[in-house]
């Protein structure tokens, strides 16, 4: 299984927010946001919760499992 996410869509829906602005808001680097969006990095529970809180969504609305 892989972890999918809707972060890019959430950024777009939030006034086309940049990766850098999101990174600054949740306390990580732009590269971290990029890597999560591309599925190359699985965020910690803390970061997943911060992202969900920032976008006013549930964690499962942002992250989902992809079965191979």
ROSE-4610 file (N, C-alpha, C; in Angstrom, 1 decimal, always signed):
// ROSE-4610
residu = [X/X/X/X/X/X/X/X/X/X/X/X/X/X/X/X/X/X/X/X/X/X/X/X/X/X/X/X/X/X/X/X/X/X/X/X/X/X/X/X/X/X/X/X/X/X/X/X/X/X/X/X/X/X/X/X/X/X/X/X/X/X/X/X/X/X/X/X/X/X/X/X/X/X/X/X/X/X/X/X/X/X/X/X/X/X/X/X/X/X/X/X/X/X/X/X/X/X/X/X/X/X/X/X/X/X/X/X/X/X/X/X/X/X/X/X/X/X/X/X/X/X/X/X/X/X/X/X/X/X/X/X/X/X/X/X/X/X/X/X/X/X/X/X/X/X/X/X/X/X/X/X/X/X/X/X/X/X/X/X/X/X/X/X/X/X/X/X/X/X/X/X/X/X/X/X/X/X/X/X/X/X/X/X/X/X/X/X/X/X/X/X/X/X/X/X/X/X/X/X/X/X/X/X]
num = [1/1/1/2/2/2/3/3/3/4/4/4/5/5/5/6/6/6/7/7/7/8/8/8/9/9/9/10/10/10/11/11/11/12/12/12/13/13/13/14/14/14/15/15/15/16/16/16/17/17/17/18/18/18/19/19/19/20/20/20/21/21/21/22/22/22/23/23/23/24/24/24/25/25/25/26/26/26/27/27/27/28/28/28/29/29/29/30/30/30/31/31/31/32/32/32/33/33/33/34/34/34/35/35/35/36/36/36/37/37/37/38/38/38/39/39/39/40/40/40/41/41/41/42/42/42/43/43/43/44/44/44/45/45/45/46/46/46/47/47/47/48/48/48/49/49/49/50/50/50/51/51/51/52/52/52/53/53/53/54/54/54/55/55/55/56/56/56/57/57/57/58/58/58/59/59/59/60/60/60/61/61/61/62/62/62/63/63/63/64/64/64/65/65/65/66/66/66/67/67/67/68/68/68]
x = [+0.8/+0.0/+0.9/+0.3/+0.9/+0.0/+0.6/-0.2/-0.4/-1.6/-1.9/-2.4/-2.4/-2.8/-3.5/-4.2/-4.8/-4.3/-3.0/-2.4/-2.4/-2.0/-1.9/-3.3/-4.4/-5.7/-6.1/-5.7/-6.1/-5.4/-4.1/-3.4/-4.1/-4.5/-5.2/-6.5/-7.2/-8.5/-8.4/-7.1/-6.9/-6.1/-6.8/-6.2/-4.9/-4.8/-3.6/-2.3/-2.4/-1.3/+0.0/+1.1/+2.4/+2.9/+3.7/+4.3/+5.1/+5.8/+6.5/+5.6/+4.5/+3.6/+3.0/+2.7/+2.1/+3.2/+4.4/+5.5/+5.8/+5.7/+5.9/+4.8/+3.6/+2.4/+2.5/+3.0/+3.1/+4.4/+5.4/+6.7/+7.7/+7.6/+8.5/+9.1/+10.0/+10.6/+9.7/+9.9/+9.1/+9.4/+10.6/+11.0/+10.2/+9.9/+9.0/+7.7/+7.1/+5.7/+5.8/+6.8/+7.0/+7.1/+7.9/+8.1/+6.8/+6.0/+4.8/+3.8/+3.7/+2.8/+3.1/+4.4/+4.9/+4.8/+4.5/+4.4/+5.8/+6.8/+8.2/+8.5/+7.6/+7.8/+6.5/+6.5/+5.3/+5.4/+4.5/+4.6/+4.3/+4.9/+4.6/+3.1/+2.7/+1.3/+1.1/+2.1/+2.0/+1.9/+2.7/+2.6/+1.3/+0.8/-0.5/-1.6/-1.5/-2.6/-2.5/-1.2/-1.0/-1.6/-1.4/-1.9/-3.4/-4.0/-5.4/-6.0/-5.4/-5.9/-5.8/-4.7/-4.5/-5.6/-5.9/-6.9/-8.3/-8.5/-9.8/-10.5/-9.7/-10.2/-9.8/-10.4/-10.0/-8.8/-7.9/-6.7/-7.1/-8.2/-8.5/-9.1/-9.4/-9.8/-8.6/-7.4/-6.2/-5.4/-5.3/-4.5/-5.4/-5.0/-5.8/-4.8/-5.3/-4.5/-4.7/-3.7/-3.8/-3.3/-4.2/-3.8/-3.2/-2.1/-1.4/-2.0]
y = [-1.2/+0.0/+1.2/+2.3/+3.6/+4.6/+5.7/+6.8/+7.9/+8.2/+9.2/+10.5/+11.6/+12.8/+13.8/+14.8/+15.8/+17.2/+17.2/+18.5/+19.5/+19.1/+20.0/+20.6/+19.8/+20.3/+21.2/+20.9/+21.8/+23.1/+23.1/+24.4/+25.2/+24.5/+25.2/+25.8/+25.0/+25.5/+26.6/+26.8/+27.8/+29.0/+29.6/+30.7/+30.4/+29.2/+28.7/+29.0/+28.6/+28.8/+28.1/+28.7/+28.1/+27.1/+26.2/+25.2/+25.9/+27.0/+27.7/+28.3/+28.9/+29.5/+28.4/+27.2/+26.1/+25.6/+25.5/+25.0/+26.0/+27.2/+28.2/+28.1/+27.9/+27.8/+26.6/+25.5/+24.3/+24.0/+24.8/+24.7/+23.6/+23.5/+22.6/+23.3/+22.6/+23.2/+23.0/+23.8/+23.7/+22.3/+21.8/+20.5/+19.4/+19.5/+18.5/+18.5/+19.7/+19.7/+19.1/+19.4/+18.9/+17.3/+16.8/+15.4/+14.7/+15.3/+14.7/+14.6/+15.7/+15.8/+14.7/+14.5/+13.5/+12.1/+11.9/+10.6/+10.0/+10.8/+10.3/+10.4/+11.0/+11.2/+11.0/+10.2/+10.0/+10.9/+11.8/+12.7/+12.0/+12.6/+12.1/+12.4/+11.7/+12.0/+13.4/+14.0/+15.4/+16.3/+16.1/+16.9/+16.7/+15.5/+15.2/+16.0/+16.0/+16.7/+18.2/+18.7/+20.1/+20.5/+19.7/+20.0/+20.0/+19.0/+18.9/+20.1/+20.5/+21.6/+22.9/+23.1/+24.3/+24.4/+23.3/+23.3/+23.1/+23.0/+22.8/+21.5/+20.5/+19.2/+18.1/+16.9/+15.7/+15.1/+14.5/+13.9/+13.0/+12.2/+11.2/+11.9/+13.2/+14.0/+14.4/+14.4/+14.8/+13.6/+12.6/+11.4/+10.2/+9.3/+8.1/+7.0/+5.7/+4.6/+4.2/+3.9/+3.4/+2.0/+1.1/-0.4/-0.7/-1.4/-1.8/-3.0]
z = [+0.0/+0.0/+0.0/-0.5/-0.6/+0.1/+0.5/+1.1/+0.0/-0.3/-1.2/-0.4/-1.1/-0.4/-1.4/-0.8/-1.6/-1.2/-0.8/-0.4/-1.5/-2.7/-3.8/-4.1/-4.0/-4.2/-3.1/-1.9/-0.7/-0.9/-1.4/-1.6/-2.7/-3.8/-4.9/-4.4/-3.6/-3.1/-2.1/-1.5/-0.5/-1.2/-2.2/-3.0/-3.7/-4.2/-4.9/-4.1/-2.8/-1.9/-2.4/-2.2/-2.6/-1.6/-2.0/-1.2/+0.0/-0.3/+0.7/+1.8/+1.3/+2.3/+3.2/+2.7/+3.5/+4.4/+3.9/+4.7/+5.9/+5.7/+6.7/+7.8/+7.3/+8.2/+9.1/+8.7/+9.5/+10.1/+9.8/+10.4/+9.8/+8.5/+7.8/+6.6/+5.8/+4.6/+3.4/+2.4/+1.1/+0.6/+0.7/+0.2/+0.8/+2.1/+2.8/+2.2/+2.0/+1.3/-0.1/-0.8/-2.2/-2.1/-1.2/-1.1/-0.6/+0.3/+0.7/-0.5/-1.2/-2.4/-3.4/-3.6/-4.6/-4.1/-2.8/-2.3/-2.0/-1.9/-1.6/-0.1/+0.7/+2.1/+2.8/+3.9/+4.7/+5.9/+6.1/+7.2/+8.5/+9.6/+10.9/+11.3/+12.3/+12.7/+13.1/+13.8/+14.2/+13.0/+11.9/+10.7/+10.0/+9.9/+9.3/+10.0/+11.4/+12.1/+11.9/+11.9/+11.6/+10.3/+9.3/+7.9/+7.9/+8.6/+8.6/+9.3/+10.4/+11.2/+10.4/+9.7/+8.9/+7.8/+7.2/+6.1/+6.6/+7.9/+8.5/+8.0/+7.9/+7.4/+8.4/+8.2/+8.9/+8.2/+9.0/+8.4/+7.2/+7.4/+6.4/+5.1/+5.2/+4.0/+3.2/+3.8/+3.2/+2.8/+3.6/+3.4/+3.2/+2.3/+2.0/+1.5/+1.7/+1.3/-0.2/-0.9/-2.2/-2.2/-2.6/-2.6/-4.0/-3.9/-5.1/-5.8]
